[in-house]
Amino acid sequence: MGAHPKRKTAKARKNQRRSHIKTEATPAVIECSQCHSMKAPHQVCPTCGTYNGREVIALKEPKAKSEH
């Protein structure tokens, strides 16, 4: 016979061992300071192309819709 635990392991002690087993948090999003659209933190804004208050990439202007 192998070793057997003398007492029941408490839920708190069991869960402390398994603290790395958890569900993923929802992805974080923040508001762009220039265009106020939602974007991922520490990333260039895909809408206006700015990062940290300055323009990093120049985006093409959206084409105007032609009326028929």
Residue pairs with C-beta under 8 A, 6 or more apart in sequence:
27 40
28 40
28 41
29 38
29 39
29 40
29 41
30 38
30 39
30 40
30 41
31 37
31 38
31 39
32 38
32 39
32 45
32 47
32 48
32 50
33 50
33 53
34 45
34 48
34 50
34 53
35 45
35 47
35 48
35 50
37 45
37 47
37 48
39 45
39 46
39 47
43 51
44 50
44 51
44 56
44 57
45 51
47 59
48 55
48 59
49 55
49 56
49 57
49 58
49 59
50 56
